[in-house]
Amino acid sequence: MQRGPGAFGPSEHELRIRAAARVARRRAFAVSATVLGSLIVLNLYFYSQSHRSTWLLLDVAFAGILAVRAWHAFGSDRHDERRIRQEMDRMRGSGPPSRFEP
């Protein structure tokens, strides 16, 4: 993907890194959903056998963990994008970078 001298936006490499991180987060969520979902079903079985509320409390904890992981996998991109834009604007406002800075 060629960019002209006045083109703005992320480079191809940066887009690839972002996409890889997003895919990794979603893959990790799928594994977590499988494991936690299995534990929730197992705990429901244990509850049906013993009728102890401890099993239901564990299910609530597992569902909460799953919700946090889902938010991290699917919902946190907008917040990250806003922080990246703020940092880019801050860096642009500080003047042109030196030739000696990486």
C-alpha positions as a printed NumPy array, in Angstrom:
array([[  0.   ,   0.   ,   0.   ],
       [  1.676,   3.176,  -1.206],
       [  1.174,   6.453,   0.606],
       [  1.782,   9.911,  -0.764],
       [  3.765,  12.564,   1.145],
       [  0.588,  14.199,   2.522],
       [ -1.243,  10.975,   3.43 ],
       [ -2.109,  10.407,   7.061],
       [ -3.064,   7.239,   8.84 ],
       [ -1.426,   4.152,  10.206],
       [  1.184,   2.358,   8.165],
       [  0.702,  -1.145,   6.815],
       [  2.998,  -2.528,   9.515],
       [  1.096,  -0.771,  12.294],
       [ -2.228,  -2.05 ,  10.942],
       [ -0.813,  -5.574,  10.831],
       [  0.354,  -5.334,  14.448],
       [ -3.058,  -4.033,  15.578],
       [ -4.876,  -6.758,  13.662],
       [ -2.637,  -9.47 ,  15.114],
       [ -3.234,  -8.194,  18.646],
       [ -6.998,  -8.092,  18.047],
       [ -7.017, -11.647,  16.674],
       [ -4.953, -12.862,  19.641],
       [ -7.351, -11.223,  22.138],
       [-10.353, -12.793,  20.444],
       [ -8.692, -16.208,  20.305],
       [ -7.86 , -15.971,  24.01 ],
       [-11.484, -15.059,  24.698],
       [-12.712, -18.1  ,  22.758],
       [-10.521, -20.368,  24.877],
       [-11.698, -18.649,  28.072],
       [-15.335, -18.939,  27.004],
       [-14.912, -22.654,  26.383],
       [-13.204, -23.329,  29.704],
       [-15.404, -21.067,  31.825],
       [-18.562, -22.227,  30.063],
       [-17.634, -25.825,  30.854],
       [-17.016, -24.912,  34.479],
       [-20.366, -23.119,  34.695],
       [-22.192, -26.176,  33.331],
       [-20.266, -28.454,  35.709],
       [-21.134, -26.221,  38.662],
       [-24.815, -26.242,  37.663],
       [-24.689, -30.03 ,  37.703],
       [-23.093, -29.995,  41.161],
       [-25.775, -27.563,  42.344],
       [-28.526, -29.83 ,  41.025],
       [-27.06 , -32.697,  43.051],
       [-26.355, -30.917,  46.342],
       [-28.435, -27.685,  46.286],
       [-25.581, -25.779,  47.934],
       [-25.432, -22.095,  47.039],
       [-21.632, -22.225,  46.837],
       [-21.915, -23.661,  43.324],
       [-24.13 , -20.793,  42.208],
       [-21.715, -18.238,  43.671],
       [-18.901, -19.817,  41.684],
       [-21.058, -19.585,  38.558],
       [-21.606, -15.875,  39.178],
       [-17.847, -15.382,  39.619],
       [-17.098, -17.311,  36.413],
       [-19.725, -15.328,  34.484],
       [-18.201, -12.081,  35.772],
       [-14.726, -13.156,  34.667],
       [-16.112, -14.094,  31.276],
       [-17.817, -10.687,  30.939],
       [-14.574,  -8.856,  31.735],
       [-12.657, -10.951,  29.216],
       [-15.344, -10.305,  26.587],
       [-15.121,  -6.563,  27.173],
       [-11.347,  -6.732,  26.866],
       [-11.547,  -8.767,  23.65 ],
       [-14.347,  -6.891,  21.882],
       [-14.991,  -3.56 ,  23.546],
       [-11.704,  -1.983,  24.507],
       [-10.575,  -0.934,  21.006],
       [-12.385,   2.417,  21.048],
       [-10.706,   3.463,  24.289],
       [ -7.285,   2.404,  22.982],
       [ -7.845,   4.257,  19.714],
       [ -8.769,   7.453,  21.587],
       [ -5.616,   7.243,  23.721],
       [ -3.471,   6.669,  20.623],
       [ -5.031,   9.703,  18.891],
       [ -4.462,  11.879,  21.997],
       [ -0.817,  10.832,  22.154],
       [ -0.347,  11.493,  18.429],
       [ -1.906,  14.964,  18.803],
       [  0.317,  15.68 ,  21.815],
       [  3.41 ,  14.634,  19.873],
       [  2.44 ,  16.758,  16.872],
       [  1.979,  19.795,  19.121],
       [  5.457,  19.514,  20.603],
       [  7.158,  20.413,  17.34 ],
       [  9.008,  18.419,  14.705],
       [ 11.003,  15.443,  15.989],
       [ 14.748,  15.64 ,  16.1  ],
       [ 16.8  ,  13.603,  13.652],
       [ 18.475,  11.949,  16.633],
       [ 15.258,  10.626,  18.27 ],
       [ 14.142,   7.11 ,  17.288]])
